Amino acid sequence: MAACESSVFVRDCHATTVVCTTQQFRVRDCTDCLFALSCDSQPIIESSRGITFTNFPSFSYTQLEAQMLAAKTHPWNNNWFDVYDFTPDKFNIRNHTLATLPSNTWNTIHHTLS
């Protein structure tokens, strides 16, 4: 997804991967998804399970820098790891995890998208 100046709201998804840079990121009613973010604010999840967050991948494409400037997003202000969960589990089981994925994972995705 290209850089987004406002909010990205993902809803009712299952087994989906989203790679984006945005000012605000929200998830609701999703399961088993992977979100690779550069997010200026604290990502928010609600009524979701099996969510994995990781840092925006290090690969670049020719329009990325211009898109980030136009969207007023800041790579040095990336809060992808500071997730707020509106619906914590009653049994103290987290609805999300934080992950660092191997760089070859993103190379595969990048070549698929090219």
Secondary structure in CASP SS format (residue, H / E / C, confidence):
PFRMAT SS
TARGET T0000
AUTHOR 0000-0000-0000
METHOD secondary structure of the structure
MODEL  1
M C 1.00
A C 1.00
A C 1.00
C E 1.00
E E 1.00
S E 1.00
S E 1.00
V E 1.00
F E 1.00
V E 1.00
R E 1.00
D C 1.00
C C 1.00
H E 1.00
A C 1.00
T C 1.00
T E 1.00
V E 1.00
V E 1.00
C E 1.00
T E 1.00
T E 1.00
Q E 1.00
Q E 1.00
F E 1.00
R E 1.00
V E 1.00
R E 1.00
D C 1.00
C C 1.00
T E 1.00
D C 1.00
C C 1.00
L E 1.00
F E 1.00
A E 1.00
L E 1.00
S E 1.00
C E 1.00
D C 1.00
S C 1.00
Q C 1.00
P C 1.00
I E 1.00
I E 1.00
E E 1.00
S C 1.00
S C 1.00
R E 1.00
G C 1.00
I E 1.00
T E 1.00
F E 1.00
T E 1.00
N E 1.00
F C 1.00
P C 1.00
S C 1.00
F C 1.00
S C 1.00
Y C 1.00
T C 1.00
Q C 1.00
L H 1.00
E H 1.00
A H 1.00
Q H 1.00
M H 1.00
L H 1.00
A H 1.00
A H 1.00
K C 1.00
T C 1.00
H C 1.00
P C 1.00
W C 1.00
N C 1.00
N C 1.00
N C 1.00
W C 1.00
F C 1.00
D C 1.00
V C 1.00
Y E 1.00
D E 1.00
F C 1.00
T C 1.00
P C 1.00
D C 1.00
K C 1.00
F C 1.00
N C 1.00
I C 1.00
R C 1.00
N C 1.00
H E 1.00
T E 1.00
L E 1.00
A E 1.00
T C 1.00
L C 1.00
P C 1.00
S H 1.00
N H 1.00
T H 1.00
W H 1.00
N H 1.00
T H 1.00
I H 1.00
H H 1.00
H H 1.00
T H 1.00
L H 1.00
S C 1.00
END
